[in-house]
Amino acid sequence: MFAALQQRAEALGTTLRAPPPEPTTCCGRGCNGCVWEGFLDAADYWRQEALLQLSD
C-alpha cells in the first residue's frame, strides 16, 4: 500500500510524508495494546492523509 501510493504521488509530482516504520519490538505474545495495533492505526492514518493529498 505504501509503495503504491508513493508511486502514484510521484507520478503526480506530489510529495508525501514518510510512512510509519514497522515495529521492531513485538514480543509475539499477543499483548493487549500490541505495537502492531499502533502501527496499523498509524498506517491507516497515513493512508487517509495520502489519499486526501492525492485527491486535490
Backbone as a printed PyTorch tensor [residue, N CA C, xyz], in Angstrom:
tensor([[[  0.8150,  -1.1830,   0.0000],
         [  0.0000,   0.0000,   0.0000],
         [  0.8640,   1.2550,   0.0000]],

        [[  1.8880,   1.2590,   0.8800],
         [  2.7500,   2.4380,   0.9480],
         [  3.3990,   2.7130,  -0.4060]],

        [[  3.9770,   1.6870,  -0.9950],
         [  4.6930,   1.8550,  -2.2670],
         [  3.7510,   2.3140,  -3.3740]],

        [[  2.5580,   1.7420,  -3.4230],
         [  1.6070,   2.1020,  -4.4750],
         [  1.2050,   3.5660,  -4.3710]],

        [[  0.9200,   4.0300,  -3.1700],
         [  0.5270,   5.4310,  -3.0050],
         [  1.6980,   6.3790,  -3.2480]],

        [[  2.9050,   5.9640,  -2.8480],
         [  4.0790,   6.8010,  -3.1070],
         [  4.3610,   6.8910,  -4.6030]],

        [[  4.1730,   5.8040,  -5.3340],
         [  4.3670,   5.8390,  -6.7890],
         [  3.3380,   6.7420,  -7.4460]],

        [[  2.0970,   6.6380,  -6.9810],
         [  1.0290,   7.4950,  -7.5200],
         [  1.3430,   8.9550,  -7.2550]],

        [[  1.8110,   9.2540,  -6.0530],
         [  2.1570,  10.6320,  -5.7050],
         [  3.3070,  11.1350,  -6.5650]],

        [[  4.3030,  10.2820,  -6.7540],
         [  5.4470,  10.6730,  -7.5850],
         [  5.0090,  10.9720,  -9.0120]],

        [[  4.1050,  10.1670,  -9.5470],
         [  3.6050,  10.3870, -10.9100],
         [  2.8570,  11.7110, -11.0220]],

        [[  2.2460,  12.1250,  -9.9200],
         [  1.5030,  13.3910,  -9.9110],
         [  2.3640,  14.5750,  -9.4810]],

        [[  3.6230,  14.3060,  -9.1260],
         [  4.5090,  15.3760,  -8.6850],
         [  4.2260,  15.8470,  -7.2690]],

        [[  3.6630,  14.9760,  -6.4560],
         [  3.3210,  15.2940,  -5.0730],
         [  4.2650,  14.5550,  -4.1390]],

        [[  4.6240,  15.1990,  -3.0510],
         [  5.4830,  14.5580,  -2.0560],
         [  4.6510,  14.2100,  -0.8340]],

        [[  4.6990,  12.9510,  -0.4440],
         [  4.0110,  12.5010,   0.7620],
         [  5.0280,  12.3900,   1.8800]],

        [[  4.5650,  12.5320,   3.1110],
         [  5.4750,  12.3130,   4.2340],
         [  5.8150,  10.8290,   4.2940]],

        [[  6.8620,  10.5000,   4.9770],
         [  7.2920,   9.1020,   5.0820],
         [  6.2450,   8.2820,   5.8290]],

        [[  5.9950,   7.0630,   5.3710],
         [  5.0430,   6.2170,   6.0920],
         [  5.6170,   5.7760,   7.4360]],

        [[  4.7630,   5.3240,   8.3340],
         [  5.2730,   4.8950,   9.6390],
         [  6.1510,   3.6530,   9.4990]],

        [[  7.2020,   3.5640,  10.2930],
         [  8.0710,   2.3820,  10.2250],
         [  7.4070,   1.1880,  10.9110]],

        [[  7.6970,   0.0020,  10.4010],
         [  7.1750,  -1.2000,  11.0460],
         [  7.8350,  -1.3710,  12.4070]],

        [[  7.0810,  -1.8610,  13.3910],
         [  7.6460,  -2.0510,  14.7210],
         [  8.7190,  -3.1320,  14.7320]],

        [[  9.6580,  -2.9680,  15.6060],
         [ 10.7350,  -3.9600,  15.7480],
         [ 10.7750,  -4.5400,  17.1540]],

        [[  9.7990,  -4.1590,  17.9800],
         [  9.8370,  -4.5640,  19.3840],
         [  8.7300,  -5.5310,  19.7700]],

        [[  8.0500,  -6.1440,  18.8130],
         [  6.9640,  -7.0710,  19.1310],
         [  7.5290,  -8.3340,  19.7670]],

        [[  6.9080,  -8.7450,  20.8760],
         [  7.3840,  -9.9460,  21.5770],
         [  6.6940, -11.2080,  21.0730]],

        [[  5.6250, -11.0510,  20.2890],
         [  4.9400, -12.1970,  19.7280],
         [  3.9810, -12.8950,  20.6800]],

        [[  3.6670, -12.2760,  21.8030],
         [  2.7800, -12.9100,  22.7840],
         [  1.3440, -12.4260,  22.6930]],

        [[  1.0200, -11.6040,  21.7110],
         [ -0.3510, -11.1290,  21.5590],
         [ -0.8110, -10.2010,  22.6680]],

        [[  0.0620,  -9.3530,  23.1080],
         [ -0.2420,  -8.4370,  24.2130],
         [ -1.4210,  -7.5260,  23.8750]],

        [[ -2.1510,  -7.1300,  24.9060],
         [ -3.1810,  -6.1220,  24.7430],
         [ -2.4550,  -4.7970,  24.5180]],

        [[ -2.7620,  -4.1320,  23.4120],
         [ -2.0520,  -2.8950,  23.0820],
         [ -0.7400,  -3.1900,  22.3750]],

        [[ -0.7160,  -4.2590,  21.5970],
         [  0.4860,  -4.6610,  20.8610],
         [  1.0000,  -3.5060,  19.9860]],

        [[  2.2940,  -3.4750,  19.7950],
         [  2.8880,  -2.4300,  18.9600],
         [  2.3290,  -2.4720,  17.5380]],

        [[  1.8830,  -3.6490,  17.0860],
         [  1.3010,  -3.7590,  15.7450],
         [ -0.0420,  -3.0430,  15.6570]],

        [[ -0.7740,  -2.9790,  16.7570],
         [ -2.0350,  -2.2290,  16.7500],
         [ -1.7630,  -0.7470,  16.5150]],

        [[ -0.7610,  -0.2190,  17.1870],
         [ -0.3860,   1.1800,  16.9790],
         [  0.1050,   1.4230,  15.5670]],

        [[  0.8780,   0.4780,  15.0450],
         [  1.3780,   0.6070,  13.6760],
         [  0.2140,   0.6280,  12.6910]],

        [[ -0.7380,  -0.2750,  12.8550],
         [ -1.8690,  -0.3370,  11.9300],
         [ -2.7080,   0.9330,  11.9940]],

        [[ -2.8730,   1.5000,  13.1810],
         [ -3.5800,   2.7790,  13.3040],
         [ -2.8150,   3.8880,  12.5850]],

        [[ -1.5040,   3.9200,  12.7730],
         [ -0.6730,   4.9430,  12.1180],
         [ -0.6840,   4.7490,  10.6040]],

        [[ -0.6550,   3.4980,  10.1570],
         [ -0.6640,   3.2140,   8.7190],
         [ -1.9890,   3.6440,   8.0980]],

        [[ -3.0860,   3.4040,   8.8040],
         [ -4.3900,   3.8150,   8.2940],
         [ -4.4860,   5.3330,   8.2220]],

        [[ -3.9650,   6.0290,   9.2330],
         [ -3.9560,   7.4900,   9.2170],
         [ -3.1120,   8.0040,   8.0480]],

        [[ -1.9490,   7.3890,   7.8320],
         [ -1.0660,   7.7890,   6.7350],
         [ -1.7860,   7.6050,   5.4010]],

        [[ -2.4680,   6.4660,   5.2470],
         [ -3.1870,   6.1710,   4.0100],
         [ -4.2840,   7.2020,   3.7530]],

        [[ -5.0620,   7.5250,   4.7870],
         [ -6.1280,   8.5110,   4.6330],
         [ -5.5640,   9.8800,   4.2590]],

        [[ -4.4890,  10.2610,   4.9230],
         [ -3.8500,  11.5440,   4.6260],
         [ -3.3100,  11.5730,   3.1950]],

        [[ -2.6760,  10.4710,   2.7740],
         [ -2.1300,  10.3960,   1.4150],
         [ -3.2520,  10.4860,   0.3880]],

        [[ -4.3430,   9.7740,   0.6200],
         [ -5.4560,   9.8230,  -0.3350],
         [ -6.0500,  11.2200,  -0.4290]],

        [[ -6.1080,  11.9280,   0.6810],
         [ -6.5900,  13.3150,   0.6600],
         [ -5.6680,  14.1930,  -0.1850]],

        [[ -4.3600,  14.0240,  -0.0010],
         [ -3.4120,  14.8180,  -0.7770],
         [ -3.5000,  14.4910,  -2.2650]],

        [[ -3.7250,  13.2430,  -2.5750],
         [ -3.7630,  12.8220,  -3.9750],
         [ -5.0820,  13.1740,  -4.6550]],

        [[ -6.1020,  13.4830,  -3.8830],
         [ -7.3910,  13.8120,  -4.4810],
         [ -7.5330,  15.2880,  -4.8190]],

        [[ -6.5680,  16.1010,  -4.3840],
         [ -6.6330,  17.5510,  -4.6680],
         [ -6.4380,  17.8500,  -6.1220]]])
